[in-house]
Amino acid sequence: MPVAFDRVYVQSAGYFMPGEAVTNEDMDRYIAPLNRISGRIKQRILAENGIRQRYYAIDEAGNTRWTNAAQAAHAIGDCLRRQDRPLADVTMLACGSSGGDVLMPGFANMIQGELAAPPMETLSVHGICAAGVAAIQAVAQGIELGAHQRALAVASEMPSRLFKRSRFSSRAYDADFDAHFLRWMLSDGAGALLLGNSGEALPGPSSGVRLRLKWIHQRAFSGDYPVCMQLGLPAEGGQGHLDYASWTEAEEAGALSLRQNIRLLPHLFDIGIHEYVALVRDGWVHPDRVDHFLCHYSSEKFMPIVADLMEKAGLAIPRERWFSNLAWRGNTGAASILIMLAEFLETHTLEPGQQVFCYIPESGRFMTAYMLFEAEAVGAPSSVAVAAATPAASDATAPVVASVHSEDADTLAPPHDPDLAPQGLRPLLVELASIWHAYRSRVWRTAVVRRLREGCFTTADYLQWMENWIPQVREGSKWMREGAASLSGPYLALADLIGLHASEEQNDFQILFEDYRNAGGTISDIESLRRNPGGEALNAYLHALAATPNPIGLLGAIYIIEGTGQRIVPALLPLLKASLHLPPDRFRFLEYHGHNDQNHLARWLMAVEMALDVDDRGTAERQIVDTARRTAALYLMQFHHVMESE
């Protein structure tokens, strides 16, 4: 849930870009090519990212002209000058960055020293792009709680020192694409915000207007995904840079090269848009009320991706309301959103009532952050922010929220896209999608999936997984047939459809059992296979439900079970094949479900339509949702128990 504020205002914003602008043509004078392929990689990356110029705090010889702390100090100076405010009025300084000039002490303390600032509270936030937002939130909370009247949030980045050609000499100037990539993406700069508890007029063109911070929302998904952008690990992972015998060995191993796994990036935007959908659903932001959208994307290549995902969610913000300075300021990591906000306020006129919405994705280990500001007339009564306690769906004026689907991240999307739902099914599919995302995220953090993602899955692990799974799959067609036999009255028409599905599932467990035997499984009697506690609990629950009159809720169970086959299995299968290097006849069951559960889910949608059409008591939808939630919890339990020993 976002953190809401009712007495925090932006009093000023400033920024500092070191030196002169460096065009694409002049980059090689600062960031020299490493080898013969550098030029080709550079041209490809620059063609996609849309950056035309950037700034470096090093000179052409690689010498530091401004330290990172000096950049931050200059940004703070610019911020305070715009409001004609002395540093002595500030009682807290929070800084966000991917790294200061020294390993310790904290970066905020080094900035305080650079400023020769009086005693104050300090906080250093170590991260990547969202670290600047964390700094803003920290000072905002201090102001909201009454601990401070005015506080500074600053973010500063200086990655150029990592890109000097000399940094790669120990590796004979050899670098893979992931290490090359960020040399042409990142640059230096700093931004600062002065926040206070009094709504003074903004400096610049928005005379007579104050800007209130309404809320900030941050959420990390580091438990769901491997590292995407990092400094301190070699390309293949493993021990960190401090675990090497010396800095020289760490550098030779590539552990001191800043790198980005670009293959993971599509997931980042799906995660961010899912959070956006939830914010709209719960009433924190209304897209039609957003007047200015400040989106921190690292490359213009991602701009249409974000726009497309918003469009598919039915929650688009018109492109003419977007603001980005990426092309002429470059990508400055944690400082980007502060520089962007400062330049926006410097160049745009705000009117009372207008809202400024900020989106900041972070690729380090996947994090997303949002901020909402609203302009008010100076002297207007302060409005109190009220946390949204109920979903916006209960508000007749709130937009209907769809889920998100993108071709690049099928494993994240729910089994059915609510935006494509037949008339009348959208509210149900939105609620099921919410259950799905929570379930998928928790499955991703189980031991069996973690071992797969980390590349340490063994054939013995695969056999144990199948030994746990086969008994559950075996029961599937049984409880479906029992459920079909329990249908009566207007629901009787569903019996044939569910019976057909049960017939197709009837012998699936035999395919899985053959995969198990082909992979080296030693248990020949299927009755002797291990009974997974989660699988047993799931089957007991579904058999009991199937025996009740008109068990329409079973459709919710099928949504989760078939969705696992359609969404999760295709994501795990490549990891499984990469880890085990087994012949194809060891993965037939997983291949089959990955390809065919799409057809099964189309049939499921037809069954749901039929069930809701004849539901004269208005209970079918709730039964489906409740059963889906319980099934997800029990299926998750099965995943948790897979890696346990006897």
C-alpha angles and dihedrals in degrees: 000000000000122000107245125211131194104176106035119109136179104239097176143347130203142169144194127213111189121233125331127334113272115214125210089257092055098046095096090064089066104021102037121201115263101208143339095295095050094087094052092048091046093053092048094049096044091049089057104038098055094219110146099175140004141172133251128198090208125077126234091274091055095253118142113250096176124017118224090254090051090053090052091048091052091050090050090049091052091048095051094044092056090060094033088235123153120231089236089072091064118088101175134043122189121181131194122197144134088241144338129223094276133034091238150051105043119279093238090058091050090051090049088053092047088054094043082227123180120255112297143146113280135192129185117203113197114201141091130263098344094048090089090056090050089054091051091049092050095054092041091055090049090053094043091053092050097246092118137027095197130014138170128230115192134174125191134175133189109175093150091090088064093053099057111124090235089067089070099047094100088060093047089253091294116143133161122233094266090058093043094049102073094046087075096037109050133061142164135277146110138229133191138195127199109209125189144168095245123074102232122171116274115248115242131033097340095079115176092019129109124197119223124199105228101182147331126215124192128173130171125206097190092131091059102052142034122250113292104178120024150151118203104043129084118245094264094047123234127116121021125243094263091058094065120096091245143358088254092059091046090052092047089052091053093246091130095054117105107231142176126206096216092185090073096050099092089065091058095066095044089054091049094050092048087057090047091052090052091050090053092044092053094047101250095122135014114205093212090058095052108105098176127026116197107192121183104211117163094218135023085234087075096049095083090043091058091043092049093050091050090048093050089050089055089239104102123159110212112256093234087068094057121103126192132157094191093117096059104022099038129217107309098174114219090008094055099087093045092049089045093050092046093050091044091055089046094055107028133068115224124205125206111274096027117129129216114203121193128197121191120178119190121204099192094100095334121282133159131202136185134187131188124201128182128201118229133182112260107254094025115131111271112256120220117231112230119203113237105247098171131048116265088236087082089058111086090210096051119101120252108255121226128195124246131252129177130177090229095058110036090149090064099045122090117254090259126033107229089207088067095043122131114253112290097018099082098091090050094048092047090055092045090049090056090053090046096054092050091048095046092049092052093046088054089060098050119112095248094053093041091055089051093049092048092052096240098110114129135199088253089056090051092050092049090050092053092046087058096042104046096070091053094048089048091059095049100086090042097060090041091056091045090051092049090051090053094058118105142158115016091354093061091093088068093060095081093048093050091042090055090051091049091052091054090049095044099093099028091103089060090058090050091047091052090050087053093051092045090052091055103273111164101199108099099177111071090207090064095061118120116270109228110216092223093047092047092050091048094050092046090051094048095045090051092048092047090058093059122092113276098352095197090159089077087081087069090054091051090051091059098038097045090039089057088056094046100042112018100036095055089053094049098042097073090048090050093050092046092052100044108030091207125157117269094256089072093065104041095118093052092045091049095051094044090057102035107037087079088067090044091054092049087057089047090056090053091051092050091051090051092047094051092045092060097035102116095167097055093232103107096085093052091047091053093049095046092049092047090053093049093044091052090052093050095043088051088053089056091053089050093053097047096089096044118111123236 
